[in-house]
Amino acid sequence: MMRSPVDQGPVGRRELLRWIAAGSAVFVSGCGGDGGSSGSASAAVDVVTGSASARRPIPAPSPTPTPAPAAAAFTMPFRSGVSFSTIEGAADSLPGHLNGEVFVTPTSHFAYYAGKGMDHIRLEGSWERLQPRLNGPLGEQLFDHYGDPNNPLRNPVSLVKHYLDQAHADGLKVILDLCHNYGERWVGYDGSWGRKSKAQLGSSTVPISAFVDYCVKQVQAFGNHPAVVAIELMNEPHDLAMGENGWRDACQQAITAIRKIDSRIAIVIDGYGWASAEYWAERNPTLHRLSDPANRIIWSAHQYFDSSSAGIYNGGSERAPGDAQLGVKRLAPFIRWLKTHGFEDRGHIGEFGAPDRAEWHPIVEAFVASGRAAKLALTAHQDVPYLNDPYTMNLFPATDAKGVITGGDRAAVRLLQR
């Protein structure tokens, strides 16, 4: 399958080359669990009474073995929500301008989705913006700003916390998707980005240890906020030199490090190979082996319905196919994988969407119904903070010049509200 260049909107938010080669089909059955018990019975103790004559020793009763504490039962911490693109857009423009490449999402957007029954947002952000220097502090570089140089939201850490506060005020939970990086990132920051270059995760330039450091610092900075329920380790890793095995190893190292400081936060794992639901099983033959002592892994797939499965939709002009079950068919391999490995209660669709035209609605409706039947949490793609942005999957309704809603709900929002 091929993914071609995608324009995420007229304001130049991000451009990707999404070339997908279907991986070789490798099916691995079985699921490792670590809910065993431990503890050993004491050896029998010979007991001799006070009589002068020897008596037959009476074995002391063995204490009942104490099982090791089991991981807490898992409950999906979110069900219906939308992605917020706020800190991810135009990731090649570093650090980006506040209210330019990085646009502050109006508070009305939080209230709108909460009012429509959504229970979470997936907060997208790029690694470089939060941590420009590998292994460095978060928020080291401030966003450029067109106006007030003292705006506290110029600090990306402050901006994230602002969003967390707003989400909490409106009763929304948050998935931290602050490594929306596809398996690579810009490096070379030395006080400026004048000599930047891009490198893959797992290379000598961006070692797994740097990725783990960033994951841990996110949890340290934001994990205790009452709105935060999950951290997504990285969005859509693909085509890494270290392959799926390397991605699994990076995830395991991050899980192990996070659990040393936080046992509560759920950890969202995107599938290797663009997180494709359609090709999940063949591209992720070993990912199910990941182990979490807190038993709080969530598996996250993405799926679109255009001819390339990339979410391009030819800029929104692509015609819908006649098969209303297209999305259901593309989702089925991911659902089967979850069932095979005993993860039926841990599945998540982190991105899905289509142009908001009537011809696409039957496909989206059947897809949502299939996901609901499989007990998947669903996050629609995406909210755009710019007023009346024409991006084909923009979920926020039309507004007037002051941001007051004048249009009807988008189809995906109506379906999730059901």
C-alpha positions in Angstrom: 0.0 0.0 0.0 1.3 3.5 -0.8 0.9 6.7 1.0 1.5 9.8 -1.1 2.3 13.4 -0.1 -0.4 14.8 2.2 -1.2 18.5 2.6 -2.7 18.9 6.1 -4.3 22.2 5.2 -3.9 25.5 3.4 -1.8 27.1 6.2 1.0 24.5 5.7 0.7 22.6 9.0 2.6 19.5 8.1 3.6 17.7 4.9 4.4 14.0 5.0 5.6 11.4 2.6 3.6 8.4 3.6 5.0 5.4 1.6 3.6 2.2 3.0 4.8 -1.1 1.9 2.7 -4.0 3.3 5.0 -6.0 5.5 5.4 -9.7 5.3 2.6 -11.5 7.0 3.9 -13.1 10.2 1.4 -14.4 12.7 2.4 -15.0 16.2 -0.1 -16.4 18.6 -0.1 -16.4 22.3 0.1 -13.7 24.9 2.5 -13.3 27.7 1.0 -12.5 31.0 2.8 -11.8 34.3 0.1 -12.2 36.8 1.7 -15.2 38.5 2.0 -15.7 42.3 5.0 -16.1 44.4 5.8 -17.2 47.9 7.1 -20.4 49.4 5.9 -22.5 52.3 8.2 -22.6 55.3 10.0 -25.9 55.9 8.3 -28.2 58.5 9.7 -27.6 62.0 10.3 -30.5 64.3 8.7 -29.9 67.6 9.8 -31.8 70.8 7.7 -31.7 73.9 9.2 -31.3 77.4 9.0 -35.0 78.2 12.3 -36.8 79.0 11.3 -39.6 76.7 11.7 -38.9 73.0 8.5 -38.4 71.2 7.8 -38.6 67.5 8.3 -35.1 66.0 5.1 -33.3 65.0 5.4 -31.2 61.9 4.3 -27.7 62.3 1.6 -26.5 60.0 2.9 -24.7 56.9 1.7 -21.2 56.5 -0.6 -20.5 53.5 1.6 -19.1 50.7 1.0 -15.4 50.1 0.5 -14.7 46.4 2.3 -11.8 44.8 0.1 -8.7 44.4 -1.7 -8.9 41.1 -1.9 -5.9 38.8 -5.0 -3.9 39.2 -7.9 -4.8 36.9 -7.9 -2.6 33.8 -10.7 -0.2 32.8 -10.4 1.9 29.6 -10.0 5.5 30.9 -11.6 7.1 27.9 -14.1 6.2 25.2 -15.0 9.0 22.8 -12.9 12.0 21.8 -11.0 14.1 19.3 -7.4 14.9 18.5 -6.2 18.5 19.0 -3.5 19.5 16.5 -2.3 22.5 18.5 1.4 22.0 19.0 2.1 19.5 16.2 1.5 21.6 13.1 4.3 22.6 10.7 6.8 20.7 12.8 9.6 21.6 10.3 9.2 25.3 11.4 11.1 25.4 14.7 10.3 26.5 17.2 7.3 28.1 15.4 5.3 31.2 16.0 2.6 31.4 18.6 -0.6 32.0 16.8 1.2 31.1 13.6 2.4 27.5 13.1 1.5 26.9 16.8 -2.0 28.3 17.3 -3.5 28.5 20.8 -6.8 26.5 20.7 -9.7 28.6 21.9 -11.3 27.6 25.1 -14.6 27.3 23.3 -13.3 24.2 21.5 -12.9 22.3 24.8 -16.4 23.3 25.9 -17.9 22.4 22.6 -16.7 18.8 22.6 -17.5 18.3 26.2 -21.0 19.5 25.5 -21.3 16.9 22.7 -20.5 14.1 25.1 -16.8 13.6 24.4 -14.8 12.5 27.4 -11.2 13.1 26.1 -8.8 14.9 23.8 -5.6 13.6 22.3 -3.2 16.4 22.6 -0.8 16.4 19.7 2.7 17.9 19.9 6.1 17.4 18.4 9.1 16.2 20.4 11.4 19.0 19.1 9.1 21.7 20.4 8.9 20.4 23.9 12.5 19.2 24.2 14.7 20.8 21.5 17.9 19.4 22.9 18.1 15.6 23.3 18.2 14.7 27.0 17.7 18.4 27.8 15.0 20.1 29.8 11.5 20.5 28.6 10.6 24.0 27.5 14.1 25.2 26.9 13.2 27.1 23.7 10.3 29.6 23.7 8.0 30.0 20.7 8.4 33.1 18.7 5.5 35.5 19.1 4.0 38.2 16.9 2.9 40.4 19.8 3.5 40.3 23.5 7.0 39.0 24.2 5.9 38.2 27.8 3.0 35.9 26.9 3.5 32.9 29.3 2.1 30.5 26.6 5.3 31.1 24.6 6.8 28.4 26.9 5.6 25.1 25.4 5.4 23.5 28.9 3.2 26.3 30.0 1.0 25.9 26.9 0.5 22.2 27.6 -0.4 22.9 31.2 -2.8 25.6 30.0 -4.6 23.0 27.8 -4.6 20.5 30.7 -6.2 23.0 33.0 -8.8 23.9 30.4 -9.6 20.2 29.7 -10.0 19.5 33.4 -12.3 22.5 33.8 -14.6 21.1 31.1 -14.4 17.5 32.4 -12.2 16.2 29.6 -9.4 13.7 30.0 -6.2 14.0 28.1 -3.9 11.6 26.1 -0.5 13.1 25.9 0.5 12.7 22.2 3.5 14.9 22.5 5.8 12.8 20.4 3.8 13.1 17.2 6.9 12.3 15.2 6.5 9.2 13.0 9.8 7.6 14.2 12.1 10.5 13.6 12.9 14.1 14.8 15.0 17.1 14.1 18.3 17.4 15.9 21.2 19.9 16.0 19.7 22.5 18.3 22.5 24.5 19.9 20.6 27.6 20.9 19.1 27.9 17.4 18.1 25.5 14.7 20.5 26.9 12.1 22.2 23.5 11.5 19.3 21.1 12.0 19.0 17.7 10.4 16.6 14.9 10.8 17.4 11.5 12.2 15.6 8.3 13.0 14.8 6.8 16.4 17.3 4.0 17.1 20.1 5.7 15.2 23.4 6.8 16.9 22.0 10.3 16.6 18.7 9.6 18.3 19.3 6.6 20.5 16.5 4.8 22.3 17.8 6.2 25.6 17.0 9.7 24.4 13.4 8.7 23.6 13.1 7.1 27.0 14.4 10.3 28.7 11.7 12.3 26.9 8.9 9.9 27.8 10.0 10.0 31.5 10.2 13.8 31.5 6.7 14.1 30.0 5.3 12.0 32.8 7.3 14.0 35.4 6.1 17.3 34.0 2.4 16.4 33.3 1.6 13.0 34.7 0.2 14.2 38.0 -2.2 16.6 36.4 -5.8 15.4 37.2 -6.8 15.6 33.5 -4.0 13.3 32.3 -4.9 9.7 31.9 -2.4 8.4 29.3 0.8 9.0 27.5 1.1 7.9 23.9 4.8 7.0 23.4 5.0 8.0 19.7 2.6 8.6 16.8 2.8 6.3 13.8 6.4 4.9 13.8 7.3 3.5 10.4 10.2 2.5 8.1 12.8 2.5 10.9 16.2 0.9 10.3 15.7 -1.0 13.5 12.3 -2.3 12.4 9.4 -3.6 14.4 11.7 -5.4 16.9 13.5 -2.1 17.5 10.2 -0.3 18.0 9.1 -3.0 20.5 12.4 -2.6 22.4 12.0 1.2 22.5 8.5 0.8 23.9 9.6 -1.7 26.5 12.4 0.5 27.7 10.1 3.4 28.0 7.4 1.4 29.9 10.0 0.1 32.3 11.4 3.6 33.0 7.9 5.2 33.3 6.8 2.5 35.8 9.7 3.5 38.1 8.0 6.8 38.7 4.3 6.3 37.9 2.1 3.2 38.1 -1.2 5.0 37.4 -0.8 6.5 33.9 -2.0 4.4 31.0 0.6 3.8 28.2 -0.7 4.0 24.6 1.3 2.0 22.1 0.9 2.8 18.4 1.5 -0.1 16.0 4.6 -0.2 13.8 4.0 0.7 10.2 1.8 3.9 10.5 -0.3 2.2 13.2 -2.5 0.9 10.4 -5.5 -1.2 11.6 -5.7 -2.9 8.2 -2.1 -4.1 8.3 -1.6 -4.3 12.1 -1.1 -8.1 12.5 1.5 -8.5 9.7 3.4 -5.4 10.7 3.4 -6.1 14.4 4.3 -9.8 14.8 6.0 -9.3 18.2 4.5 -6.2 19.7 2.1 -8.2 21.9 5.1 -9.3 23.9 5.4 -6.0 25.7 5.1 -6.3 29.4 3.8 -3.7 31.8 3.9 -4.4 35.6 1.0 -2.0 36.1 -1.1 -3.8 33.4 -2.1 -0.5 31.7 -1.1 -0.8 28.1 -3.6 0.4 25.4 -3.1 -0.6 21.8 -3.8 2.2 19.3 -4.5 1.8 15.6 -5.3 4.4 13.0 -7.5 4.0 9.9 -8.7 6.1 7.0 -11.0 5.2 4.2 -9.5 6.9 1.1 -7.8 4.9 -1.7 -4.4 5.1 0.0 -5.6 4.7 3.6 -3.6 7.8 4.3 -6.3 10.3 5.1 -5.4 12.4 2.0 -8.8 12.2 0.2 -7.2 14.0 -2.7 -7.4 17.2 -0.7 -11.0 16.4 0.1 -12.2 15.9 -3.4 -11.9 12.1 -3.6 -15.3 10.3 -4.2 -16.5 7.8 -1.7 -16.4 4.1 -2.8 -19.8 2.3 -3.1 -18.9 -0.2 -0.3 -20.2 1.1 3.0 -18.4 -1.7 4.8 -15.0 -0.6 3.5 -13.9 0.8 6.9 -15.3 -2.2 8.7 -13.2 -4.5 6.6 -10.1 -2.4 7.2 -10.7 -2.4 10.9 -11.2 -6.2 11.2 -7.5 -7.3 11.3 -6.9 -5.1 14.3 -9.9 -6.4 16.1 -8.8 -10.0 15.4 -5.3 -9.3 16.7 -6.8 -7.9 20.0 -8.9 -11.0 20.4 -6.0 -13.4 19.6 -3.9 -11.9 22.3 -6.5 -11.3 24.9 -6.7 -7.5 24.6 -10.3 -7.1 23.7 -10.8 -4.4 26.4 -7.6 -2.5 25.5 -8.1 -1.4 21.8 -8.1 2.2 20.7 -8.6 3.9 17.3 -6.4 7.0 17.7 -7.2 8.5 14.4 -10.1 8.1 11.9 -12.0 10.5 9.7 -13.3 11.4 6.2 -14.6 14.4 4.3 -17.8 15.7 5.9 -19.9 14.9 2.9 -23.0 12.8 2.8 -21.4 10.2 0.4 -18.8 9.3 3.1 -21.2 9.2 6.0 -22.3 5.5 5.6 -18.7 4.3 5.7 -17.9 6.4 8.8 -21.1 5.3 10.5 -20.5 1.6 9.9 -16.9 2.0 11.0 -17.9 3.6 14.3 -20.6 1.0 14.9 -18.0 -1.8 14.3 -15.6 -0.2 16.7 -18.3 0.2 19.4 -19.3 -3.4 19.0 -15.7 -4.4 19.6 -15.5 -2.2 22.7 -12.8 0.1 21.1 -12.2 3.6 22.4 -12.5 6.1 19.5 -10.7 9.3 18.8 -11.7 11.2 15.7 -9.3 13.3 13.7 -9.2 16.2 14.2 -10.0 19.6 15.8 -8.3 22.5 14.1 -7.9 25.8 16.1 -8.0 28.1 13.1 -11.3 29.8 12.4 -13.2 28.0 9.6 -10.2 26.1 8.4 -11.1 24.2 5.2 -9.1 21.1 6.1 -11.2 18.2 4.9 -11.4 16.5 8.3 -11.8 19.6 10.5 -14.3 18.6 13.2 -15.1 22.0 14.6 -18.2 23.5 13.1 -18.4 26.7 11.1 -18.3 30.0 13.1 -18.6 33.7 12.5 -15.6 36.0 12.6 -15.8 36.1 16.4 -15.7 32.4 16.8 -19.4 32.0 17.6 -20.7 28.7 16.2 -23.0 29.1 13.2 -22.8 25.7 11.5 -24.1 22.2 12.4 -22.1 19.4 14.0 -19.8 17.4 11.8 -20.9 13.8 11.1 -18.1 12.2 13.1 -19.0 14.2 16.2 -22.7 13.3 15.8 -21.8 9.6 15.5 -19.5 9.6 18.5 -22.2 11.5 20.5 -24.6 8.6 19.9 
